[in-house]
């Protein structure tokens, strides 16, 4: 892994209606942060875990930095971005450029967050890989300039028992699998292992980045796309109970529970027990 890339920071699900997404994820048992208002015109709710998080994002005011998300939402909700963690966005930008990866200049922004002492500005610096380089969606790096404002006490406990991010599945047309694997290896500075003839697996910090051969009919969005997100939970039985009480339809297959359709907002949500999902 690159010196200034330490793993996955968060996933982004882009949504047209942030209120509806908030309500759906709350019914699924996620404890979401208050609505955030970014200085560049986007808004969010986050589900915070121990060292990573899920972001529900919408774009209210067009801005060059969020232009990809605006275009993405023209085709509906879905998993739009995989965000890597960095301690220095400027340095990682230089490293990526030196590796021949097309990357945009770093950009800074903030959003006010409530604290026990009043409102304070959580600040970030990001650098975004050219979206044409990463089949499936946007990849960018996020440097937290004020991590104590993003990770506040009491926000990482969720009624559904989710404890963290575990994986992302990127569905790729068969003819693009080798090209996509090579590019993600370069971006994530990690080597892929084979999953037979069906896909490749790259370990990025604690998260499995899986690239799968897929037919267009197998996923809800046009290929390539980020088709599934995997979370670890304390108990699948407890999760199933929370989903049932929230009126959220779910399916169990083997050692995983899946939520699809409208409540998941364009992506399959997969839940597994333990610290790492099985490669399946």
N, C-alpha and C positions, 0 to 999 in steps of 0.2 A: 504494500500500500504506500502511496506517496507520502512524503514527509508532512505535508500540510493537509492531508485528507485522512480523517480518523474514522469514517464509517458513514452510516445514514443518519441524517439529522431529523428529517420528517418526510412524510408523503403529503401530497396536495390532492384533494378531490375538489375540482372546480364545479360550482353549482350556479344555476340561474337564480334560484330562489333560496337565499340563505336562511330565511325564517323556516321554510319547509324542511330544509336539510337539518337545521338545529333540532326541530321537533322530532324528526325521524331518528336521528342519532341519540337523542335523549331517550326515546322509547326503547332503543336498543341497549340502553344502560350505560352510555357514555356520559361522564360528567364534563360538560363543556365550559370553557372559559367565557367570560362576558364578551360581547361583540367588540372586535378591534377595528379601528379605523386607521388604515395606513396613510401616510402623507402622500402616497402616489395614487390614491383613489380606490384602492381595493379594500375589502372588508373581510373579516374572518371570525370563526370560532375555532378553538383548538381543543383536542383531547390530549392532555399531557400525561406522559408516562415517565418511567425512570431513565432519563437521558435521551429520549426521542419523543415524537408526538405525531398526531394526525391533524392536518389543517383542512378545514372546510372554507373555501375561498370563493368570493364573487367579486366582480369588477363593476363598480358604480360609475367611475369616471375614467375615460380612456387615458392611457399614459404609455409612452414608449416601452417602459420596463415590463408592463403587463400586457403588451399587445398580443403575445401568444395566447394568453388565457382568454382574451376577448374573442379571438378567432376560434379557439377551441370550443367555447360555449355556443357558438353559432350552430354546432352540431350536437348540442345536448350536454348533460352532465357526465362526469366521469373522472377517473384518476388521470390527472394531467401532468404531474411532476413528481420526480424523485429528487430529493434534496440531500446533498452530502454535507457532512460537517467539516468545517475547517477552522483552524485557529488564526488564519491569515488569508483573507480572500485575495489580496493583492499578490501575495507570494504564490498561491495556487494558480492564479491567473497566469503568472509568468511560467510556472511549471507546465501548465496545460499547453500554452503557446509553444514552449520549447519542444513539447512532444508532438507537435503538429496538429493539435486539436483546435478547431475554430471556436473562439470564445469571445464573448462581449466584454467590454471594459467594466470594471467593478462599479457598482452603484450603491448608494447609501439611502436609507429611509428609516422611518420610525413609526411607532403608534403609541398613543397613551394607554397606560394600564392602571387600574386601581390598585392601590396598596394600602396597608394599614396606616400609613402616614399621609395618604392623599394620592393624587394622580402623579405618575412619573412616565417618562418617555422610554420605552424599550426601543433600542437602536440596533440596526443590522447593516451588514455590508455583504452584498452578493456579487457573484460573477456567474454568468449564464452561458452554457455551451450552446452553440448554434443548434437550434432544434432540428435542422435537417441532418445533423450528424448522428443523432441518437434516435433510431427508429423506435416508435412507441409513444414518445412524449418528451417533455422538457426535462433536462437535467441541469441543476445549478448548485452552486456551493453557497452556504450561508455561514457567515461569521457573526456570532452573537456578541455584540459589544457590551450588552448589559444582561448577561444570562440570569442574574438574580431576579430580574423583573419578569422574565419569561417563565422560569421555573420557581414558582412560589409555593410555600408550604401548603399542604392539604389538597393540592390539585391533581395528584396522581392516583387517587383512590376512586375506582369506578364501580357502580352497582353491578355491572356485568362481569367484574373480575378480570378485565383485560389488564395485562401488565406491561405490554410493549409491542413494538413492531417486530415481525419475524421474517417477512418475505414479500416480494413483489413478483408477479408473473407478467412477463412481456410476451405477448403473442405476436409471432413473426411469420410472414409468408415463408414457406420452405426455401424458396430460392434466395432469400435474404438472410438466412440464419447465420451463415459463416461470416458474412460482412458485419452483421449486427454484433456478433460475439466479439470480433476483433475490435470494434469501436468501443464497446462497453469495457473490454479489458483495458484499453488505453485510458478511458475516462476514469475508471475506478482504480487503475493501477493495481490490478489483481488478475490472476490467471483463472480461466474457466476449466471446469471438469465436465466430462461428458455424461449425459443421461441417456445412453443408448443412441438410437437414431432420432429420438424425439426432441432433444433439446440440450442445453448447456446450463451449467450452474456456476455463478460467481459469488463468492462469499465476500461481503463488504461489511467489515466490523461484525456486528451481531446479526446482520440481515442477509438472507439468501435472495440473490437476484437471479431469477430463473428465466431463461429465454426458451420458449416453446415453439416448435413448429405448429401452426394452426391453419385451419381452413377458414375462409371468411364467414361461413355459416356458424362457426363455433363460438363466436363472441358477438357482443351487442354493438360494438363500434367497428368502423372500418379498420382493417389491418394496415400497418402494425399498431398495437395499442397496449397500454398498461391494463391488463384485463382482470387482475385479481390482486388483492392485498391480504396478507396473512398476519394475524395477531396472536400472541400467546395469552392464555387465560389460566386462572387458577383452577377452574372446574368447568367442564363442558356441561355437566348437569345443572349447575347453578346458572350458567349462561343461558341454557335452554329455558329455564324457569323464568328468567328476566325477559327473554324475548317473547315467551308465551304471554306473560302478564302485560307486556307492552303491545300485544296484538301484531307482532312481527313474525311473518312466516319464515321458517328456517328448515333446512334439511340436514340430516346427519348422514355421513358416509364414512365408514371406517372410524378413524380417530380424529375426525374433524367435523365441525358444524359450519354450514354455508348459509349466507344471506344474499339473495339476489333480487333483482327487480327494482321497483320504485323506491323502497326504503334505503337501498344501497346506493342510489344515485349514479347509476351507470357503470358500476364496477362490482365484481364478485368479492364479498367479504368472507374470508376463511378464518376460522378460529381453531386453534389447537392448544392442548395442554403442554406445559413445559417451557423450556427456554429456547427451543429451536424446532422448526417444523421438519417433518420427514420430507425428503425429496420425492414427491409423488405427483 
